[in-house]
Amino acid sequence: MGKRQYKSLAQAQSVTELPGTLPLDRPVAVYYRQSSDKQVGNISTTIQTVDMMEYLKQRGWRDTNIVMIDMDAGVSGTKKIDERKGMRRLFELITTAQIGVVACQDEDRLFRDITQIQVNIFIEACRENNVLVLTPSMVYDFAHKDMGTFHARQFRFKSEMAAEYIQSYIRGRLHRAKERLAMQGCWAGGSIPPGFMVDMRKLLPDGRSNDQWRQYVPFEPYVAVINEYFRLFLETGGNISQAIRTIHERGIAYPDPNRCHPPEGFKTFYGMKRFENGYYPSKTTFKDLLTNAAYIGHWTVNDTIVRWNNHPAIVPIDIFMRSFNYLSEQALDGQPNIEYRPHKQYRRPTLEVERPAERPLCEGMIFSQVDGDWLRVGIEYVKRERHYKYKLYTNDHVFDQYVWSKKSDWIDEAVSKRLHDRLRTTFDNKSWEQAIDTYGATYERELKLKESELSALEQSKRNLVTSLETLTDAQLIKDVELRYANTKQEIVRVQADIAALHANNSQLTILYTLRDTYEPTIEQWPSMNLEAKRVILQAFLSHIAAEPFDKHGLRLVAHWRDNTCDALFIPRLPTKGDGFSFEETDRIAALLEARASQVEIAEALPDRKWKPIRDKIFRMFGKEAAVFTPKPIRDFETYNDYIERVGAANDTDDKARHIWRNTELQLLTELLEAGATKMDIAQAFPYRQWTHIRTKVSQLKGQDFEILGDKPMRFKETFEMFIKRMRKEGIDISSFTTETQIDTAHPRRP
C-alpha cells in the first residue's frame, strides 16, 4: 500500500473545475428568486445569495464584478420575462452585453416554463451576446460551436422538468432546507404558538450577532393569558369542555393580533379564530396548546423534541406537566406516559348520574405488563352487579383478549388505606422535620452547584465571542467556533438540570401545604368528592403496577413520588356481588386452619349468608374445605338468622359447633374396636354422611381398615336421611332400628 498523501486545507476547499473557460474579466450577475413571500429569508435564500457570492469569489471574480439581482423575491418562475422585475433587469444586462455570465443556484431559479417560449427567448439572447449561464454543477455556453446545441437542449430539459414537477421538486428541496433550519432550533416558517414571537434580528443594536436569531422569545401581552388558560384547565380537573366554557364566560380572550403587534425586528403568526366577543382558542387548538412543549422551552420537529431547553419557558414546568398528563398518552420522550390521568370527557352524564357506584379512584393510574409491554388498565361498569371493575385487555389488532379484572372498590380501598398510612408517617413531626432538612440541604447544594456551573459557562461563551473578534487565522477561528458550539450545548444541559431541580422542589411545596391539612384530609376522606380525592392521591402517587398471581389474585406495586414503592396483595376476590374484605378473608383462613365448625365460622361473619361464605371458602381452599358436617345453618341464612330461628341457648348449637368432638372420636374408636357394623356406626352418628364417617375411620385406623356388615344407606346419605327415605317409600324400618331409639338417643337437629 502506498503512503498516504495529505492535502492542504486550501486544496481541500478548492472548487471542482467545470468545463469551459470562465470570463473572469467580465461582470457576473447573480439571479436570486423565491416563489413566495413566506420563503424569503429561509435557508434557500442564504444558499442563493451568500453561498453563491462566496462560490463566485472562489471561482476568481472580484466583489466589484459581481452584480446581485434580488428583486424577484416572492415571484413565481412561471411568469414571463417582462412580468418579473429582476428578470427584466437581467435580460437588459444580457442584451446590452454588460455582463459575461449569469449565475444561479439552479436552472429552475430562472424559468419554470412548460411552453419553452420564455426559455428560448433567454437562450437566444445569451447566444447572441456570448453570455454564459453558470450553476454549481454546469456551465452553459449556448454560443459554443460544438456544444452549443447540446447545452441549449440540456437547459430546456431542466427548465421543463422543473415546471412539470414543480410541486414535488420544490417541496422536496424546501423540506430539506426547512428541516436543516428547524433542527438547529430555529423557526423555519409556519404558525407560532401564542405567547411567543420570533426574533428575526440577525444583528443586535450593538452590531453583535444575535444568538436568538429565529428563536422563540416571550411576547408578554399573551403570556399572562396563556398561564391563565393552564390554571383554569387544572381548576376544572382536566375537563377541556368545561375549561373552554369558563374561558368564554369570563371573557378571557387573547389580545387582538391586529392591534397587538410585536416590537420591530420580531414576528408573530398566530392564525387565531375570532368569535363574536373576541379571539379564543377552539377545543382542538386548546388541547394542542396544553400539550405544546414549546411552553416549557423545548423545540420540536415532526412531533419529536430535538432540542431541550431551546428557548425561554413561559409556563412553570409543574403546571405544564400536570396539564400535559391529563391529555397525552405519550411522554415528552415518546415513551408511554405512566403519568397519564385522562379526564373522561366522553362519559354520558345521564348514565353517570343514574349509576349508584362512584367511578374508580385509581382510574388511569394502573398499568400491567403483558408480553413485555406495559398496558394501561381500563374500567368497566357491571350493570347487573351495580359496580365498577378494573379490567385489562390486550389488543392484537384482530380482537381484544381478556387478561384479568378486579372489583374497583377493593383496589381503591387498599390504595387509600396505604395512602393514609403514609400520610400519618410522612407528617409525623420528627420524621417530617428530618426529611425536610435532608431534602432542603440537598436541594440548596445541588442548585448552588448548577448555578455556579451555568455562570462559568456563560462567562466562557462571552470570552470565546471576544476572542473571535481578534483572531485572523482560519484554523484558530474554526477551533474557537467549535468550542463555542460545545459550550452552548453544555449550557443547555445545565439549564435542564436546574429546571428539573425546580420541578422537584415544587412537589415539596405541595407537601408543605398538605402537612397542615393532612389530619382533616384523613378524617374527611369518606365525605370528599372524587376529584378532591384524586388531587391528593396524585400529589403522592406516581402510578401502580399490577401483576396477577395465585389464581385470580392481584399483586400491586404502588410507586410513590418520593421514589419509594409499596407492595399490596389483593387475594382472590369476586368481581360481582358483595366481596369480602381483607380482614374477613384472613379471619376465614384462620378459622379453617383451626378446624372450626360451620356455626363458628358463620358466627365470625354474623351478617353474611352462609352460601357466599361457603363459596368464598371453595374459591380460596377448594371443594373439600367447603363441606361441613353437621351443617345446621341453611344456605341463605346468616348466623343472626340462625340464632333467631333456633334460639341462642338451644342445646343442639353445642353439637353443631364441632366437626368431631372428643366424645365423638372416643365413641367411634370404641365402636371400631368392638367390631361394630356399618349400620351400628351410622346409627351412632345419625347426622353425619357416611362418606365423612368413612374418611374419619381411615384417618384413625388407616385406609385398609374394613368395617363389618352391609351399608344400606347411600354414600352421601346420613342415617337420618336414610330413615326418612325408607318411611317415604313405605318400607318397614324395624329391621334397622326403632324410631324411639333414634329420637331419644340422638335428638333431631333443628
N, C-alpha and C positions, 0 to 999 in steps of 0.2 A: 504494500500500500504506500502511495506517495505521501510526502509530508503535507500537512495542512497549509493552505495558502490563505493568510489573513488579508482582509481588505481594510482600507482606511474608512473612517466614518463618512468622509466626503464621497468616496466611491459607492458606499452602500446606499447613500441618499440620492445618488445621481439618477436622473430620469432616463427612461428607456428611449433609445434613439428611434424616431419614427422615419419611415422612408420619405425621401424628398428633402430639398434644401429649403429652409425657412428664411424668408426675407427679413432678417432682424433689423435691417436699416429702415424698414417701413413700419409705420404705426400698426398696432393690432387693436381691434375693437372687441371688447368682451361683452357679449349679449346675455343679459340676465332676464328671466321671466318666471313668474309663478302664476299658477292657474287661478287662484282665488286669494282674496284678502286674508283669509284665515291661515293660509300657508306662509304668508310673508313673515319673515323673521324666524323661521324654523331652521332645522339643520341643513335642509336643502339650499336655503339662502346662503348659508355660510359656505357650502361646497361650491356654489356657482360664483360667488364673489371673492371672498377672502382666499379660499383654497385655489381658485383659478388664477387669481393675481399672483400668488406665490409660485404656481406652476409655470406661468409665463416668465417670471423672473428667472426661474431655474433654467428655462429654455434659452435665456440670453437677452430678453427685452429689458430695456430700462423703464423706470417708472414714468418718465416723461413721454414714452412712446406707447403707453397703454391707455386706451380710451374705454371708460366704463359706460355702458349704455344700460341703465336700470330703470327706465321709465315705464316698463311693461309689467310692473309688479301687480299681480292680481288680474292679469289679462290672459284669456284662453289662446292657445296656439292654433285653434281652428279659424281664428279671424284672419281676414285678408291683410296684405301688407299695409295698405293705406288706412286700415282700421286700428292699427297699433302705432301709438306714438313713437315708441322705441324702435320698432321695425322700420318705420318711415325714416327715422334718423339714420339707422344703419344702412338702409337702401340708398340714401343720399350719399353717404360716405363711400359706398361701393361704386356707385355710378359716376362719381366725381373723382375717383382714383385717389381719395385722401388716405386710404388705408390699404395695406397689402394682405391682411389676414383678418378673418372673422373667427373669434374663439368662443366656444360654448361648452358646457359640461356634457351635453348630449344633443344629438340631432333633433330630438323632439322639442328642445327649447326653442328652436327656430320655427318649425312647422309641424302641424298635425293635419295635413291637407289630404283628404281622401281622394279629391279630384285631381291632384297633382298640378293644378293650374298655377297656383302661387309658387309651388316648388320650382317649376320650370322657369318662371319669371326670374326667380332668385338665381338659379343655376346659370341662366343665360347672362345675367348682369355680371356675375362673378367671372365667367369665361371671357367676356369682352374686356373686362378691366384687369384681368390677370390677378384676381383676388383668391387666396386660398381659404379653405374652411378647416379649422383646427379643433379637434376634440382630444381628450387624453389618450384615446386609442386609435385615432385615424387622422391623416392629413388628406383632404380632398383637393385635388388640382384639376378642375374642370377644363383647363386650357392645355393640359398635357397632351402632346401629340400622340402618345401611345396609350396612356392610361386614362385620358380624359373621359372617354365614353363609359368605361368601367366605373369610374368614380361617380359619374352622374347617375348611372343605373343603381349603384350601391346607396347613394344618398336618397334617391327616390324611394327605394325599397324600405329604408329605415323610417322615412317620414310617413310612408303609407302604413307600415306596421304599427307605428306609434298612434296613428289615427284610428286604425281598426281595433286595436286592443287598448284603447285609451284607459278604460276603467281598470282592467286588471293590471296593466303596466304601471299606472300611476299609483294605484293602491298598494301594489307590492313594494314599490320603491319608497313611497312616503311612509308606509308602515315601518320599514326598516329604520328610516331616519327618525321617526317619532319614537320608536322603541329605544333607539340609542339615547335619545334625549331623556326619555322617561326613566330609563334605568339609572341615569345619573341623579335622579331625584328632582328633576326639573319639569315644570309644566310644559306639555307639548301640544296644547290646544284642547278644546272641549270645555264642558261646563266646569265651574269651580264651586266647591262646597260653600254654601252660605256661611259667613263668618270669616272667610279668608279672602285675601286679594293677592294677586301675583305681582311680585316685584320685577318690573321689566327694565330696570336701570342696569345697564352693563357697568357703568362707572358711577361712583359715589360723587357727591359735590366736591370733595377734595381731590378728585382725579384718580383715586384708588379703584382697583377692580372690586366689583360688588360680589361678595361670596354668596349672597342670597339671590342672585340673578335667576329669574324664572322660578322662584320658590314661593311657597305659601307664607304669608305673614298675616297676623290677626287684623281684621277690619272691625274696629271697636263698635260702631253702631249696631252691628249684627251679633257681636259676641254675647252681649247680655241676653238677647232674645234666644239664642241657641241654648245657653245654660238654663234659661227658664223652661224651655221645652223639655230638656232632660229631667229637670226637677219635677215637672208636672207628670211626666211619664212614670217616674218612680212613685209619685204620690198616689197614682191610681193603681199601683200594684202590677204594672206591666200591661195594662189594658190600653191598647192603641186607640180603639174607637172612643173610649171614654176620655182619653187624653186629648184627642182631636176636638171632641165636643167642648171640653173645658177651655181649650185654647180659643175657640171661636166665641164662646160665651163671654170670656173675659177680655176679648179683643186684643190678644197678644199677637200682633201681626209683625211681619218683617218691615223694616223701613222701606219706603218706596224706592226701588232701584233707579227710577227715572229722575229722582231728586237727590238721592243719597249717592254721590259719586266718590270714588276713591281719590286720593291725592294724585298729583301729577307724577307720572312715572310708574303708576300702579294700574292694574287691570282687574276688573271683575266681570264675570259672565255667569249669571245665576240661572237664567231661564225659569223664573218663578211664575206661578199661576196666580192670577188675580181673581179674588172672589168679590162679592158685592161690596164688602166693607174693608177690603184691603188684601194684602198679599199673605197667603197662608200656605203651609205645606199640605199636600194631599196625603191620603193614608199611605200610598206607596212611597212617596218621597220622604214622608216622616219616618217610616221604617228604615229606609236607606240612610237617613241622617243619623238615626240612633245606633247604627252598626258601622258607620264610616270611621275607620281607624285614623283617618286624617285629623280628626278632632283631638287625638292624643299624640299627634306629631309623627305618625308613621306614614310612609309613602307606598302606595300600591300600584302595581301594573298587572292588568288582567286578573284582578281579584286575588293577587298574591302580594304580600308585603315584601318589598325588595330592599327597602331602606328603613330601618327602625330609627325613631327619633330624628327624622329628617328635617323637621321644621318645628316652630313653637306650637305647643298644645294650647287649646283654648277651653278644654273641658277637663276637670280633675279626673285622674285615671280611675279612682274608685267609683265615681259617679258613672263614668262611661261604661266600666266593666259590669256594673250592676244592671244597667240598661241593656248592654250587649248580651248578657246571659239570659235575659228574658226572650230574646229573639233569634239568636244564632245557634244552630246545632253544631257548627264548626267553630273551633277556637281560632284565634288570630294566626296561629301557625298552620292551619289547615287540618289539624287533627280533630277527632270528635271532642266536642266541648262538654266535659264532665260537669261543668257548672251550669249547663242549660236548664233553665227553670221557666218553661213556657207558660204564659197565661192563656188558658183555653178559651180563645175568643169565639171559637166555633160552637161552643155549648149552646144548647137550646134552652133559654131561660125558663120556659114553662115547665120543661121536664125537671130542671134542677130544683125548681120551687116545689114541685109535687113529690120529689123523692124524699123519703124520711131520713136518709143517711147523708151525712156530710161528706164532701169529696175528700179523698185521702190526703193526709197532711204531707207525706213524703213524695207526692206526685212529682215526677220528673227528676228525682234525686237518686233513684235506684238504678244500678247497672248490673248486668250479669254477663259473664263470659261464655260464649258458645263457639267452639271450634277456633279458639284464638282471637275472636272478635268480641269487643265489648258492645253490648246492645242495651239500649235504654228500655227499662221495664215499663209497660203501659198499664192502664187501668181499665176496668170494665165494670159496669153496673149489672148486678144479677137481679133482675126484676122479681123473679119468683121468691127469692130469699130476702130481697129488700136491703141489700148491702153492696158495697164496692169490694173489689178484689184487685190485687196486683197480678198482672198476667204477662207472661213473656212468650213471644212467638219469634221464630226465625223466618226470614224472608229469603227464599232461594229463587225469587223472580218467577216461580211457577205457582207455588202455593205456600201459604203460611203453615208452619209446623209448630204445634204446641210444645212448650218446654216445661213450664211449671206455672202454678198460680197459688196465691195465698190470700186469705181474707185480709183486707187492708187494716182492720181495727187492731189486729194482733201485732202487726209490724209497727204501726204508728204508736201503739201503746208502749211497746218495748223501747222504741227510739225516744219517745217523750220522757219515759222514766229515766233512761240513761242521761238525757239532756239535763233533767232536774238534778240528778246526782252530780253531774259535772258543774252545774251552776253553784250548788252548795259547796263543792270542793274548791272551785275556782275563786269564789268570793269569800272564802274563809280569810279573815283578816291577815293572819300570819302568812298563809300561802300566797295570798294576793299581793301583799307588800313585797314579799321576796321575789315573786315573778315580775312585778313592775320594775323593781330596782335592777334586776338582771337584764330584762329586756331594754329598759331605758339606757343603761350604761352601754350595752352592745350597740344600740341604735345610734347614740351620740358618737361613739367611737368610729363606727363604720361611716357615718355621714361626714364626720370631720376629715377622715382619710380620703374619701372620694372627692370631697370639695377641694382638698389640697391638690389632689391629682389633676382635677379639672383646671384649677388656677394655673398650675405649672404648664399644662398642655396649651392653654390659651396664650400664655406668655411665649412659649416656644413657637407657636404659629405666627405670632407677631414678629418675632425675631427673624423667622425664615422669610417673611414678606419683606422686611427691611434689607436683608442680605441680597435678595433678588435685585434690588434697585442698584446695587453696587457691582454685581458680577458681570463680566463680559465673556468669560469662557463658556462655550456652548455646553460642554460636558458637565461643568460645575453647575450650570443653571439647571440642567436636566436632573442632576442628583438632588439639588435642593427642592425642585418641584416634586420629585418622588417622595422625599421626606415630608413635604408639606401635605401631600395626599394621605400618607400614612398617619400623620398627626391628626388630621381631620377625622379619619376613621376611628382612631383611638378616642377622640373626644366624644364621638357618638356612643361608643361602648360605655364610657364612664357616665355619660348623661343617662343612659338606660339603667345603669346600676343605681344611680341616685333616684330616678323615678320609681324603681322597684322598692327602694327603702321607704320612700314617702307613701307608697301604696300600702305597704305592710303596716306602717305607722297609723294609717287611717283606721285599720282594724282595731288598733289599740284604743283609739278614740271611742269606738263603739262599745268596747268592753268597759271603759270608764263610765259611760252613760248607763249601761246595764248594771254596773256594780251597785249603783244607788237605788236601783228599782227591781233587783232580782227577787227579793222576798215577796213583794206584791205580785210579781210576774208568776211565781210558782203557785201562790195562793189563788190567784185569779185565773190560772190556766184553763180550768174546765169551762169557765164562762166567757173566755176570749173568743173572738171570731177567727175564722180560718186564716184570713190574711195576716192578722196580727201574730198568730202562732208561727206562720211561715217566715215572717220577717225575723223573729227571734231565732228560729231554728236555723235559718240560712246564715245568720250572723256567726254561728258557731260551727255548723256542719257544712263540709265541702261536698261530699257525696257518700253514697252507700254502695258497697259491692256485695252482691248476693250470690250464694252458691248452694244448690240443692244438696242434701245429704240424708242418709238413713231413711230411705223410702218416704219421700214427701216432706221431710224436714227441711229447714232452711237455715243456713249459716250466713249471718250478716256481719260485715265489717264496716263500721262507721268511721269515716275519715274526717277528722275534725280540722278546723282551720289552723290550729296550733301545731299541725303536723304529727299528731298522735292518732292512734287507732283504738277502737274498742270492738271486741268480738261479741256478737249477740246470737243466741241459738233459739230458733223458733221450732219447737218439736212438731211432730206430725199432727196438724190441726185440721179440722173440717173447714171447707170453704163455703159451706152452706149451713143454715140453722144456727143454733146457739153454740158457739165454740167454747172450749174450756180454757181458762186462764192458766198461766204457768204454775201458779200456786196449786190449783186444783189438780193439774197433771202430776205434779210432784207428790201430792197427797195420795192420789190413787196408786201410784207406783209404790209408795212406802207401805200402804195397807196390803197390797198384793204380796209384797215380799214378806210381810208378817202373817200371811195366810189368813187374812181377815175374812169374815163371812159376808154374805150379801147384805145383811142388815147393818153390819159395822161400816161397810163401805158407803151404803146409802145414807147412814146417819152422819158421815163426814161431809156429805153433799146434800143437805136436807131439802134444798129447793129444786133439785134436779130429778126428773123422772128416771126410772131405772133403765129404760131402753137406751136413752142416749149414753148413760154411764156404761152399760154393757157394750154398746157399740164402740165407745172410746177404748175400753179395755181390749176389745177384739182387735182394733186397729193398732194399738200400742204393743200388745204382747201375744196376740194370736188367739186362735179359736179355743184351745183348751183352757186358757186363763179366764175366758168369758163364761165358762159353765160353772154354775153354783148349785150345790145340793146340800141342804134344802134351800128353796127359793120362795120364801113366804111373801115377798113384796112383788106385786104384779108389775108387768112391763110399763104401764102408763100411770103408775103411782109414784109419788115422791115419798121420802121417808115420813114427812109430816102427814101425808095422806094415809099412809100405812098405820101410823100411831093412832090417828083419829078413827080408823076403821076397827082396829083390834083392841085399842086401849093400851096405855103406856105400861100398865102393870100386868099384862097378860103373861101367864106362865110360859106359853109357847114361845115368847120372844127370846127367853134364855136359850131354849133349844135351837132356835134359828140362828143365834149369834155365832155358833161354832160349826165348822165343817166336820171335824171329827174330835169330839171332846175326849178327854182321857178315859172317862167311864165307858164311852162307846168303844174305844180301842181295846180296853180291858175286856169288855163283853165279847167283842169279835174274836179276840185271841183265845178266850176260854172256849167259845163255840168251835173254833177250828181244832183246838187240841182235843176236844171231846168227840170229834168226828161228826159234827152236825152236818145235816144235809143242806143242799142249796135252798130248799123250801124253809128249813128251820132258820137259816141265816137271814133270808129275805123277810121272813115274818118278824124277826127281831129288830129289823130296821125298815119298817114299812114305808117310810117316806124317802128312801134313797133308791135311786135307779140301780138296777143290777150291774150295769157297766161300771159304776163308781165303787160298788161293793167289791167287784172282781178286781178293780185296779188297786184298792187298798189291800186286799188279800195278797196280791202279787208283791206289793211293797213290803208286807210283813213276812211273808213266807217264801217269796220267790215266784217267778212266772210258771215254773213247772209244778207248783203245788196243785193237787187235784182235789176238788170238793165232791163229796159223795152225793148221789141222788140225781133226780131229774130237775129240770128248771122249766116249769110250765109258763112262767111269765116271760114276756118279751125282753130283748136285751136292754132297751132304754125305758123299760116299764118298772115302776115301783110296785111293791106288794099291794099297796093301797089302790093303785090304778088297776092292777090285775083283778082284785076282788070286785071293784066296781064294774069292770068289763064282764066278769062272769055273771054278776047279777043282771046286767043289762041283757045278756044273751040267754038268761033263764037257766043257767047251769047251777047245779047244787054245789055249794061251796063247803059243805060239811066235811068233805073228804080232805080239804086243805087246812081248815081251821074253823073256829067258831066266831061268829060276829061279836059276841060278848068279849071274847079274848082279845080281839083287835081293838075294840072301842075302849076297853078299860086298861089294857097293858100299855097301849100307845095312843094317847089322846090325839084326836084329829087336830091338825094344824088349821088355823083359820084360813 
